[in-house]
């Protein structure tokens, strides 16, 4: 099966919105090479469960492709057309299982030493698309906040090393009531700029409080889902012939209801949360990894205007079998290790934020919870300097966003 | 290894994205070179080309021994050779690098999975086997070339490897080589499991396996064969082995202990040790990744010290240390930084190699690009066997 042979009735298995979108763009799909199209369909088939920012991106991409002449399409996708795929790949059901196709295509490209060519083609395409699409101004400057080091009494090592060159390091921060002040400010932003999935609170431990104006993801609250998933994994691993690739494919097919999530929940957010566990690596066992990956995926997919993440202590390292089967409610934690994990995660938070539109105006704040060290990156603040100004978190945040 | 397609182009391209891969790889290599030149006062290799120290040492060729240390899950520059990472590699900086020839730009153009990449290192061909299957390499391994060409007994080539899949790395399925001509493979975790009658109680910290797929945790096997290895080859009683294992903190420590025991009891001329602790990075915990780098740094120095202390090895052994590949760069939007090696970006494909000991020019940095598949023909040139099916080339700076 090749793209030029696509017919409308082949999309009957797609969810409602996805099907409508696919059929409306069938003429474009038919012109795209097989090495490319399934990766686009992988996005389209999930359209019903995408965040608004993702839907907009897909709409724009399809509109742009639809505006190209056949000659332009040929020219744009020439590097992809040069990639050779196997007949086995052609015979896969890439229309209904584009994700599985992309996985197998990836393995094939690695094996046949074509991955670098694909990578180059993808980068050129991405650059071209970005330069061709309009970017709407943001209603408010993007803000990222990372709170790290919960429960760490003291730490002598340097913090924020990767970020210091980009911002101002504050070492006289007044920590009193710090997290509450930050959460108050984030909630206020959400009320002032009410945008669906526009303001997030990611909690690596126990949530401080719930506020419906924020999109909240909480590691502790997802404990039943995580436990069900770990149990599922244990069962699957014990099956004869089960290997890591098959396990991954099985996990990718899990739905929120398979893991006991409420059927009346937010279907978009539920799917997102399931994917954090089934597609993330280490998110099932370490809360620091969960918080980092959630932050990364939220930024990449939902492109929020505000994202506050608080890291909590992760459990101490143990053998993987034991971590997967652990049912202890109070596992031993690694406080210092969690701080180091979160410090690096804060750097990745900022990097991922800077990949989004409006990066030149965005702000970022990272605070060592309960202590007097913080760092702020803002267009209005100098870089690579330190400050002894004494201020609380509210004032610091105000400085970051002014 | 894994799909990361649209991630590479659905977000804004990073600044390094404007450089071509060759340029980024060259810069990575130059970073290491500049640092080494400044920190260790090492000379640039191009100024030193001349008669080979291996030629000068030809008289000792009969006794020549080679030990290779690879580690699965490369450590990136920013955690090692860049200024901010130097704190993690005090032994390499202080003890090993001043004595070594250092190659700053070793690229791996193959599949970036640990078993398949290690198999490629061992055959000198970019193998395409399934990374997660216990299958032999398609092409002859270095052990087969070595044993067939030099007519060496099986006791002269050993592999100490970390995990389940690696038990087939000792010999290929190539018809003209293959069965009976490869290396013996010892899997220390299997030894431990067998010695402990499979209960593993109290030794779980030494049995980490398969970090590359942290979701998948296979059972560690081990039985009569492993117990035989323990008794007849390593000359270790179960009690002694278990008592020592109790003092160790990681699987790589166990591997180094076994390697040293092999050196003492069997004195193989070709010993290949694959370490794996660093790959804990796949769990996403940065602190565990950095801890593992520090441990690996210490273990490399410990093995080098053991080489100096063993009469069979002192003075006639060449030690080669190299990661199988790198890890993804922080700036690559298709990856998640240190956690994986999935993007195929220059940082994940570019690493380094250190050569120490017999026949090696100490304190020299070479920044010309070499490939990881050049390792086998280079060792062949050093030891006197021909890696006929290898696709790599002997590294002239080692000849």
Interface residues (C-beta under 8 A of the other chain):
Chain A: X39 X40 X42 X43 X57 X102 X103 X105 X106 X107 X110 X111 X112 X113 X115 X116 X118 X119 X122 X123 X125 X126 X127 X129 X130 X161 X162 X233 X237 X243 X244 X245 X247 X248 X251 X280 X281 X282 X283 X284 X285 X286 X288 X289 X292 X293 X296 X300 X314 X317 X318 X319 X320 X321 X322 X324 X334 X336 X337 X338 X339 X340 X341 X343 X344 X345 X347 X348 X351 X355 X356 X357 X359
Chain B: X1 X2 X3 X4 X5 X6 X7 X8 X9 X10 X11 X12 X13 X14 X17 X21 X84 X109 X110 X111 X112 X126 X128 X132 X133 X204 X205 X207 X208 X209 X210 X211 X212 X213 X214 X215 X216 X217 X218 X219 X280 X282 X283 X284 X285 X286 X287 X288 X290 X291 X330 X331 X333 X334 X336 X337 X338 X339 X340 X343 X344 X345
